[in-house]
């Protein structure tokens, strides 16, 4: 019943949405999928804000998915809580996502061409959480980390996607957002693969610390580079 009601909320919201008129750009014949994806990449690469947002999204996806994909290991293998513990941690990640959506809805509206402060905070916080999780020995504290991580993932994704949507021309919207989806999903899969490989070689705690520290350094470098360029 609750699930059905949740599905009904977007349907009701769409009833009140009024789409703006689409701007008309140059018309071209549609090409192959690879060509369209390449066009989207070339366009995104020319627009510094879009390029940076896509890189930020990739960092967030790697950090978030690298932990969420190892929740069975954490819940059952490390904390020995079994399926109930896994369900509890997964629910915590979902609760964090819901809280992040509420926070975003109550925050000031996204302004064009401006990275909001919470984007930088969340981008740095996520790999720090991944690193910190490797030192946690309490199941409840680890669940709190997962809840926060789930919230950070959602807040970062919503904020960056809103920024990119406002920055791109309608003519390139489908191609750029296709690239966005490819990077977001692909980075998450890559992060899960890397984490699984490192866990197999060094154990879950050391693997999380390694991935977290590397991503924290990369995120810090990207933020510093953006600040200097601006």
GUVOKE-737181 format. One record per residue (C-alpha): residue number from 1; residue in one letter; x, y, z. Coordinates in steps of 0.25 Angstrom, whole numbers, plus 2048, in hexadecimal, padded with zeros to 3 digits. Example, Ala and Ser with C-alpha at 12.3 -4.5 7.8 and 13.67 -1.06 7.14 Angstrom:
2
SITE   tido   lummar    xx    yy    zz
SITE      1        A   831   7EE   81F
SITE      2        S   837   7FC   81D
//
This chain:
230
SITE   tido   lummar    xx    yy    zz
SITE      1        X   800   800   800
SITE      2        X   80B   80A   804
SITE      3        X   813   806   7F7
SITE      4        X   806   809   7EF
SITE      5        X   805   816   7F5
SITE      6        X   813   81A   7F3
SITE      7        X   812   817   7E4
SITE      8        X   805   820   7E4
SITE      9        X   80D   82C   7E8
SITE     10        X   815   82E   7DB
SITE     11        X   808   82C   7D3
SITE     12        X   801   837   7DB
SITE     13        X   80D   840   7DA
SITE     14        X   80E   83F   7CB
SITE     15        X   7FF   844   7CA
SITE     16        X   804   851   7CF
SITE     17        X   811   852   7C6
SITE     18        X   810   85C   7BB
SITE     19        X   81C   85A   7B1
SITE     20        X   822   866   7AB
SITE     21        X   823   868   79C
SITE     22        X   82F   861   796
SITE     23        X   83A   86A   790
SITE     24        X   83D   867   781
SITE     25        X   84B   864   77E
SITE     26        X   851   85F   771
SITE     27        X   84B   853   76B
SITE     28        X   853   847   767
SITE     29        X   850   839   763
SITE     30        X   851   82F   76E
SITE     31        X   85D   826   76E
SITE     32        X   862   819   774
SITE     33        X   861   817   783
SITE     34        X   871   818   784
SITE     35        X   871   825   77C
SITE     36        X   866   82C   784
SITE     37        X   86D   828   791
SITE     38        X   87A   82E   78B
SITE     39        X   873   83B   787
SITE     40        X   86E   83B   796
SITE     41        X   87C   839   79B
SITE     42        X   882   844   792
SITE     43        X   877   84E   796
SITE     44        X   879   84B   7A5
SITE     45        X   888   84C   7A4
SITE     46        X   887   85A   79E
SITE     47        X   87E   85F   7A9
SITE     48        X   887   85F   7B6
SITE     49        X   87B   85F   7C0
SITE     50        X   875   852   7B9
SITE     51        X   882   84B   7B8
SITE     52        X   885   84E   7C7
SITE     53        X   877   84A   7CB
SITE     54        X   879   83C   7C4
SITE     55        X   886   83A   7CB
SITE     56        X   880   83D   7D8
SITE     57        X   875   833   7D5
SITE     58        X   87F   829   7D2
SITE     59        X   887   82B   7DF
SITE     60        X   87A   82A   7E7
SITE     61        X   875   81D   7E0
SITE     62        X   882   816   7E2
SITE     63        X   882   81A   7F1
SITE     64        X   874   817   7F3
SITE     65        X   872   80A   7EC
SITE     66        X   880   804   7F1
SITE     67        X   87A   804   7FF
SITE     68        X   86B   800   7FB
SITE     69        X   870   7F4   7F3
SITE     70        X   877   7EF   7FF
SITE     71        X   86C   7F0   809
SITE     72        X   86A   7E1   809
SITE     73        X   878   7DF   80D
SITE     74        X   877   7EA   818
SITE     75        X   86A   7E5   81D
SITE     76        X   86C   7D6   81D
SITE     77        X   87B   7D4   81C
SITE     78        X   881   7DF   825
SITE     79        X   875   7E2   82F
SITE     80        X   86F   7D4   82E
SITE     81        X   861   7DA   82E
SITE     82        X   85C   7D1   822
SITE     83        X   850   7D5   819
SITE     84        X   849   7DD   823
SITE     85        X   856   7E6   825
SITE     86        X   857   7E7   816
SITE     87        X   849   7EC   815
SITE     88        X   84B   7F6   820
SITE     89        X   857   7FC   819
SITE     90        X   850   7FC   80C
SITE     91        X   844   803   812
SITE     92        X   84D   80D   818
SITE     93        X   853   811   80B
SITE     94        X   845   813   805
SITE     95        X   841   81B   811
SITE     96        X   84D   824   80F
SITE     97        X   849   826   801
SITE     98        X   83B   82A   805
SITE     99        X   841   834   80F
SITE    100        X   84A   83A   804
SITE    101        X   83E   83C   7FB
SITE    102        X   837   843   805
SITE    103        X   843   84C   808
SITE    104        X   845   84F   7FA
SITE    105        X   836   853   7F8
SITE    106        X   837   85D   804
SITE    107        X   844   863   800
SITE    108        X   846   86F   7F7
SITE    109        X   843   86D   7E9
SITE    110        X   84E   869   7E0
SITE    111        X   855   875   7D8
SITE    112        X   85A   873   7CA
SITE    113        X   869   871   7C9
SITE    114        X   86B   871   7D8
SITE    115        X   870   865   7E0
SITE    116        X   869   865   7EE
SITE    117        X   871   864   7FA
SITE    118        X   86B   857   7FE
SITE    119        X   870   851   7F1
SITE    120        X   87F   853   7F6
SITE    121        X   87C   84F   804
SITE    122        X   875   842   800
SITE    123        X   880   83F   7F5
SITE    124        X   88A   83F   800
SITE    125        X   882   839   80B
SITE    126        X   87F   82C   803
SITE    127        X   88D   827   801
SITE    128        X   890   82B   810
SITE    129        X   884   822   814
SITE    130        X   889   817   80B
SITE    131        X   896   818   812
SITE    132        X   890   81A   820
SITE    133        X   888   80D   81E
SITE    134        X   894   805   81E
SITE    135        X   897   809   82D
SITE    136        X   889   806   832
SITE    137        X   886   7FA   83B
SITE    138        X   878   7FD   83F
SITE    139        X   86D   7F8   836
SITE    140        X   864   804   83A
SITE    141        X   86F   80E   837
SITE    142        X   872   808   82A
SITE    143        X   863   808   827
SITE    144        X   863   817   82A
SITE    145        X   86F   819   820
SITE    146        X   867   811   815
SITE    147        X   85B   81A   818
SITE    148        X   863   827   816
SITE    149        X   86A   821   80A
SITE    150        X   85C   81E   803
SITE    151        X   858   82C   806
SITE    152        X   865   832   800
SITE    153        X   863   82A   7F4
SITE    154        X   855   82E   7F1
SITE    155        X   858   83D   7F5
SITE    156        X   864   83D   7EB
SITE    157        X   85D   837   7E0
SITE    158        X   851   840   7E1
SITE    159        X   859   84C   7E2
SITE    160        X   863   849   7D7
SITE    161        X   858   845   7CD
SITE    162        X   850   851   7D0
SITE    163        X   85C   85A   7CD
SITE    164        X   85F   852   7C0
SITE    165        X   851   853   7BB
SITE    166        X   851   862   7BD
SITE    167        X   85E   863   7B6
SITE    168        X   85C   85B   7A9
SITE    169        X   855   85F   79C
SITE    170        X   848   858   799
SITE    171        X   84E   853   78C
SITE    172        X   859   84B   793
SITE    173        X   851   847   7A0
SITE    174        X   84E   839   79C
SITE    175        X   85C   836   798
SITE    176        X   863   83D   7A4
SITE    177        X   859   836   7AE
SITE    178        X   85C   829   7A7
SITE    179        X   86A   82B   7AA
SITE    180        X   867   82F   7B8
SITE    181        X   85F   822   7BA
SITE    182        X   86A   81A   7B4
SITE    183        X   875   820   7BD
SITE    184        X   86C   820   7CA
SITE    185        X   868   811   7C8
SITE    186        X   876   80D   7C2
SITE    187        X   87E   814   7CD
SITE    188        X   875   80C   7D8
SITE    189        X   878   7FF   7D1
SITE    190        X   887   802   7D0
SITE    191        X   887   806   7DF
SITE    192        X   880   7F9   7E3
SITE    193        X   88A   7F1   7DA
SITE    194        X   896   7F8   7E0
SITE    195        X   891   7F7   7EE
SITE    196        X   88E   7E8   7EC
SITE    197        X   89C   7E6   7E6
SITE    198        X   8A3   7ED   7F2
SITE    199        X   89A   7E6   7FD
SITE    200        X   89F   7D9   7F7
SITE    201        X   8AD   7DD   7F7
SITE    202        X   8AE   7E5   804
SITE    203        X   8A2   7E4   80C
SITE    204        X   896   7EC   80E
SITE    205        X   89B   7F7   818
SITE    206        X   8A8   7FA   810
SITE    207        X   8A1   7FA   803
SITE    208        X   897   804   808
SITE    209        X   8A2   80D   80D
SITE    210        X   8AA   80C   800
SITE    211        X   89E   810   7F7
SITE    212        X   899   81B   801
SITE    213        X   8A7   821   802
SITE    214        X   8A9   821   7F3
SITE    215        X   89C   827   7F0
SITE    216        X   89D   831   7FB
SITE    217        X   8AA   836   7F4
SITE    218        X   8A4   836   7E6
SITE    219        X   898   83E   7EB
SITE    220        X   8A1   848   7F2
SITE    221        X   8A9   84A   7E6
SITE    222        X   89D   84C   7DD
SITE    223        X   897   856   7E7
SITE    224        X   8A4   85E   7E8
SITE    225        X   8A5   85E   7D9
SITE    226        X   897   863   7D7
SITE    227        X   899   86E   7E1
SITE    228        X   8A7   872   7DB
SITE    229        X   8A1   872   7CD
SITE    230        X   895   87B   7D2
//
